[in-house]
Amino acid sequence: MRIPEQGLAADEVLSRLESYRAHDVTWRDGRTFAYVYDAGEEIEALCKKAYVSYLSDNALDPTAFPSLLRLENEVVAMMASHLNAGEAAVGSFTSGGTESIFLAVKTARDRFRSMHPGATRVEMVLPDTAHAAFEKAAYYLDVVPVRVPVDSQSFEADVPAMAAAVNEFTALLVGSATGYAHGVVDDITALGQLALKHDLLLHVDGCIGGFLLPYFKRLGGVVPDFDFRVPGVTSMSVDLHKYGFAAKGASVVLYKDPSLRRFQIYACSTWSGYTIVNPTVQSTRSGGPMAGAWAVMHAIGDDGYLALARRMFDATRRILSGIREIEGLKVLGEPHMNLVAVAGEGLGIFHVADEMKARGWFIQAQLGYRGSPANFHLSINPKSEQWVDAFLADLRDSVEAARKLPTGDSAEMVSQMFSGIDASTLTPEMFQSLLQVAGIGGVSLPDRMAGINEMLDALPAKLREKLLVEYVNQLYKI
């Protein structure tokens, strides 16, 4: 494709863009249980208007756009108050949870290096349920992630096991509130005591749960202490584009005091251009996400968020109750929030996800890892409330349909083919053969994903990663 020789009319441009959405999920109807967070048309419209009004303003230089500095300070202040961070707390507005986590890991690494000049190794200790963004940050920042298995029933962090993993290289402990996969809050109080004992930083990943958990607690939900009131907590991440219902990407990373954020900030004057000083990873930053988040938080307000939380709280309880009555399904752990993971017993759980898709629902498949079996995942939204009975009826039918479908054949074959093989020794050509075995070809995936997911589930994690890298390298053609 080349740039058109002549520009197109605005209507034609917009029409073509809209046509590209033909195969996207239709999330506004409330039947999509992943990736989107919807508070309704009015909030969406307001958010877009505020976003567009600041779209071209650049947060790179606060002296040029002091309005963006004010927006960022006010959004961060609202979240610091929401999470009881105290008067000394500081933070930054970021592009999303991954960047917030990235900055928290950088802060811990640089603090450790300042305390241990000449250190050649830096580690962080985290439970298996901690978000993959920590692995990504470790990959980029040369930090060693030390994964520790979690409790096999509750899926909460095993704090004694994490304590055993602490050594002279440890810079950071990680806990989740909640973990994405199972919707449970780790024992942050115990992790805080561990951090204080060893003078370590403790980051609580509240990207998915930090905004909503306080409201669930006010509604009578069982929510363990997790925020800055817990002694030992030094930083938190919380996404506004999830259950704050702001536009993507909007997140905040918070620190208990400015001495920690100092390690996050980057400055450079060793070049001939303007002096660079960036509190976040990005240099140029559109003011759109900040304005969108600020507008949504002011428009919904605390009472509005509580009302939205009540709808999700009630829907989650009804969905959990209904799932537990369906033979062949098992809820993993005891969710503290509106995130639910469901495994199968005696049936192919990925077939259930395919059957639900055929009935007009989008639910997310999750592969097994260590003690967490393959499952499907639900992120419950306010609009889910109106669909609970219909969802459960179709889920029952999908389970019965899945019982009649073959499962495990391709997984067993692939497991035998690649058992004991070192992923680092496989060539792109060998991965191409594996992609073909999985039924993955070209730039699209089949409508039914059970066979592919079963195959991926049977592979060792590192082999999965290599396979997915090859596929994505093929998917993005240019």
Secondary structure, DSSP 8 states (H G I E B T S, - for coil): ----SS---HHHHHHHHHHGGGGS--GGGS-B-SS-----HHHHHHHHHHHHHTTT-BTT-TTT-HHHHHHHHHHHHHHHHHTT--TT-EEEEESSHHHHHHHHHHHHHHHHHHHSTT----EEEEETTS-HHHHHHHHHHT-EEEEE-B-TTT--B-HHHHHHH--TTEEEEEEESS-TTT-----HHHHHHHHHHHT-EEEEE-TTTTTTHHHHHHTT------STTSTT--EEEEESSSTT---SS-EEEEESSHHHHTTT-EEE-SSSSS-EEESSS-SS-BSHHHHHHHHHHHHHHHHHHHHHHHHHHHHHHHHHHHHTTSTTEEE-S--SSSEEEEEESSS-HHHHHHHHHHTT-B-EEE--BTTB--EEEEE--GGGGGGHHHHHHHHHHHHHHHHTS--SHHHHHHHHHHTT--GGG--HHHHHHHHHHHT-BTTB--S--HHHHHHHHHS-HHHHHHHHHHHHHHHS--
